[in-house]
Amino acid sequence: MRAPFGGKDNGERRGGMGYGWDNEVRDRYIYLLAFAAKRQVYVGQSVDPIRRIKSHRRPSGGWDDPFLPLVVHREQCTEAEIMDFEYAWRWNVHLHGWTPITLNGLPFDMGLLRPSAKERGGALPWPFII
């Protein structure tokens, strides 16, 4: 599995990557990319999830392995606030026996999760039947 390395996402800024936080309150989405054969899930967030998912499929910025994309959450909030949901979904993935992965395709460090993300993630529905 090959995946792009983190970086600026066509104008969307990511906190912690040197681009600052987008503090505008607007619709933001959490999406999942499920790699069923490996029981791995990438959790991402975007203000334009369809465009973002398409960018994951491109050879220059996508994954080699086939994946099932699914938009699972919409929230009117800032980028920092949607990050809490992103972490909660990673916990949800973990609770269901799948491995949450990073953009590099490596397992996400579950030690980074705050108790609030675990509590919120435990209450989320599991969107897959597999």
N, C-alpha and C positions, 0 to 999 in steps of 0.2 A: 504494500500500500504506500503510495507516495502522496504527500499533501504539501501545500504551500507553507512557507514560513510566514510568521506573523508580520504585519506591516499595515500601512495605510490602506484603507478599503474604499477606494474611489470617492474620497471626500468625507467618508464617515471617520470620525476620530475615535481612537481607543485609548482609554485611560491606562496608564502604566506603560505605554509604548512611546512616550515622548510627544504625543500629539495633543494632550489635554483632554478634558471631559467636555462633552456636548451637553450643556445645561439647559437647552431648550426643551420644554415639555411638549411632547408630540407622540403620536402613535409609534410604538416600538414593538418588535415581534421577537419571540424566541422560536427558533426552528431546530429540528433535529435531523441529522443525517445518519440513518441506521445502516450499518454494515452487518447484515444478518448472518452471513457465513462465519464471521468472526465474533459475533455478539458484542460489537463495539458501536458506540454512538458518539458522534460529535455534536455538541450543543453550541449553537451560535445565536447571535442577536443582530438585528438590523432594522433600519427604518424602511427598507425595501427588500423583504425576504425573497421574493421571486427573482429579482436581479441577483441577489447574493447567492442563492442556490444555483442559478445558472452559471455564475462565476466559478463555483466549485467544480462544475462539470467541464470547464475549459481545460485543454491540455496545459496551458500556461499557468493555471491557478486552481487546478482541480485535483480530484482524487483519481487514482487509477482503478480502484476497485468499484464495482457497482454499489450504489446506495439507494435507499428509499428516503426521500425528503419528506418532512412533515412539519408544517407550521403549527405550533401547539399553544401559543399564548400571545395575546395582544394586551398592551398596557399603555395608557397615556402617562408618560413619565419622562424623567431625564435619563441620560445614559448610565449614570451611577445607580439609579434606582432599578433599571432593567438588569443590571449586572447581578443584583440580588436574586432575581428570578433565574438568571442563567445558572448561577451556582446551585439554586434549589433544584433545577432540572437535572443537573449533574448528580446530585444526591439521589433523586428519583431513579435515574438510570442505574446507579449503583445498587439501590435497594432491590431492583428487579433482576439482579444477577448479570447485568451487562457491564461492560467496561466503558466509562466515559473517557474519551481521548481528546488530545489537544490538536491544534492545527498541524502539528508535526506528525500526527498519528501515534503519539506516545500516550501511555496511560496518564490521565489527569491525577495530580497529587491530591487525594481526598483529604489530606491533613490541612489543606488550605481553607476548608469549609468552616464557617462559623456555625455555632449551634442554631442560630436563627434560620440559616439556609437549610439545615437538616430538618428542622421542624416544618418549615414551609414545604420542602421537597417531599417529606413523608405524607403530606396531605394531598399531593397532586395525583391525578389519575394516570394510569399507565396507558399510553395511546396505542400500543401494538398488541396484536393477538398472538404474536410469536414469542 
